[in-house]
Amino acid sequence: MLRRAWSRVPWTGRRAGGERPRRRWRWTRRLLATALALLVTGTLFSFTYNAATAGRADVPAGMRFVSADGIRTRYREWGATGSPIVLVHGFAESADTWEPVAGVLAARHRVYALDVTGWGYSQRRGPYDAEHEAAQVLGFLDALRLDRATLVGHSTGAAVVAEAAMRAPGRVAGLVFLDGDGLDTGAGSGASPLRRVLRDPYRATLLRLAVRSDWLIRRIYGSQCGPACPPLDHAGADRWRRPLQVPGAEGGLWRMAGIVGLPAARLATLARIPVPKAVVFGSEDDVFARSSPYETALRIGAPAPTVVSGAGHLSFISHPGQVAAAITAVPSTPKRSSRRRG
């Protein structure tokens, strides 16, 4: 009797406790199977898309090139008279980026802009750091026989012109940091881990999808330039896109270790170099802290910074007249006489 009654009592011990692990394992297997299916599908799509977009864009005809420190360097030139100004662009930019402000400067100066190696249409040749790119800038001065030039560096280009001035101060008439602090901190600290995680074929797919999107290019441009900038049409978007589609562009990008910059101790030595300096920032530049213009000026031994009201990180596109005025206001160091005193 007791045995029959006991058999009717539901047993919830070991059987119920074992059901929960089995249920979790079933869900785990389903999630793993779904993840594996997505990985296989994504990989197949990536290989197929990369094969379909493997053709590279041609370098536009009619461009000027010169050998600078052994690098085939593309450059642009404006103006015919006056002292030389050399413009050095920043991350993901090119010599074309400077066109709005270069046209204003050309009224009284000879203006040059080069594509730094790794960007634009210049030959890709690492390492992609401030030292190597400064050597390219000095080689560019040699190739075009430019003496006593004012160097203007935008964003990461500030570190490049700073290094060039510290290596050859006698060749620099003036130095301008434009929307850049020259330091190796900030975005560069997170670039290397991401580069290690994103490998081919996925990184090539993501890059190609991004650069083919006019909408995305306009969004990035608008966020960096602000409402005062002229809108980008398809041709304007293509000027930003095309340098990333030429042969060697992707390989160069993958070999970059991070954002170009200099250690603070190295940059601080610039304050002891007797070259006139200026710091110019947009008031709405959200790449840097509000205090950056003033800290940068103090660090490199420049006067109080010029802050362009309403401008973002691309101040020379949105406010070319004001930026040009700030550049031309930098006094030039007098050229030393080669004559001996007798």
Buried (B, 14 or more C-beta within 10 A) or exposed (E): EEEEEEEEEEEEEEEEEEEEEEEEEEEEEEEEEEEEEEEEEEEEEBBEBBEEBEEEBEBBEEEEBBEBBEBBBBBBBBBEEBBBBBBBBBBBBBBBBBBBBBBBBBEBBBBBBBBBBBBBBBBBBEEBBBBBBBBBBBBBBBBBEBEBBBBBBBBBBBBBBBBBBBBEBEBBBBBBBBBBBBBBEBEBEEBEEEBEEBEEBBBBBEBBEEBBBBEBBBEBBBEBBBEBBEEBEEEBBBBBBBBBBBEEBBEBBBBBEBBBBBEEEBBBEBEEBEBBBBBBBBEBBEBBEEEBBBBBBBBBBBEEBBBBEBBBBBBBBBBBEBBBBBBBBBEBBEEEEEEEEE
